[in-house]
Amino acid sequence: MYVASVRPGERVRGKVPGTVVALGAVSLLTDVSAEMITAFMPVYLLVTLNMGYAQFGVLDGLYTGATAVLRLVGGHVSDRTHRHKAVAAVGYGLSAVTKLIFPVVGASAFGIGATLAVDRAGKGLRTAPRDALISLATPPDRLGAAFGLHRTMDAVGALLGPLVTFLLLYGIGTVAGPVFVVSACFAVVGLIVLVAFVRENPRPVPAGPRPSLRAGFALLRDAGYRRVAVAAALLGLATLSDAFVFILVQKATDVPLHLLPLLPLGTALVFLPAATPVGRLADRIGRWPVFLGGHALLLAVYVLLLVPGTGYVGVGVALLSHGLFYAATDGVLSARVSALVPESLRASGLAVVQTGQALARLVSSVVFGLLLQFAAFGTAVYAAIAALVVAVAIAWRLNARR
């Protein structure tokens, strides 16, 4: 197993490399930008543009799934060139530019969809190289802690993004232009921090399989890696997007609609203090049990949607469970996959699993949008609960065969 060569000065309290902290700062700023858009889109599309749930589901699916193919490209190119930072920078830059295109496309559903796809394509390019940078700079026994710290800093951005959007909407109303411009400014600053402060030390060519798209998919021949990839995709298929979760929580609890952009803030407030300790817990007791436990918390969110009259208490419980779900799954899955993949294919191996998840969540958003549009609210929620129960059972069974 590879142990990263990290300079002593790069350690934070002797545990996490400085590279992880710098990448966390980049993700913090970028997530302010991204979560501003995430918080604004439900209001913009459903209220301002009066779109139906089916249309919203398609656009939300694009927002989630457009990353899929380019995750593979980003992972392959960064492994092949050993330039993980440069590939990540292209992805961050692409997402920054799209924030200025949103006001131009106006109310065009096609224009919004295309811009969302390009924005998420940037995310697809950068995610695997960024996670590879984290894993290659971190000793294997600290991967959970490193990804947990990174996701904690990411959560600060996820917390600030909806708050900035709420303050803008409160001050100027549902005017789209300023939201997109401020979002673009945060994205550009994040790109500057990446270029100026993230170090990618020159390294010898790592031992292991030669990087290629075929080699990335060939990892699926390994039973342990294949089980994780299949289970992650199945669970992604049964996972509602954040936008749908927040819309459903608002509808089920009947809190005022103007509070909808603030609901992501609640998830981030929980995720922020929980991500690092949960990552350390995963290092100690096992990453897969923690990952599945997170999906059990998501199931609790779905069940809560069927309880009438919960009001603000229901919102609080739902957001608490949702935040803990992310703490137990987001960085933990990357840590689990990193331990199964050789150094020479680190970004490619992460990208294959992430691509399966992204494609599954695209299908999830489209199908659930159609359910919500043409079936009763309760029917749609029961379907989501059934799908998640089956997915968790299969994922647990796959792990039990290990």
Helices and strands as residue ranges (DSSP letters): G 8-10, E 11-12, E 16-17, H 18-42, I 43-48, H 53-65, H 68-81, H 84-98, H 102-105, H 109-136, G 140-142, H 143-172, H 176-197, H 213-218, G 219-221, H 223-237, H 242-253, G 257-262, H 263-285, H 287-304, H 311-338, G 343-345, H 346-374, H 377-400
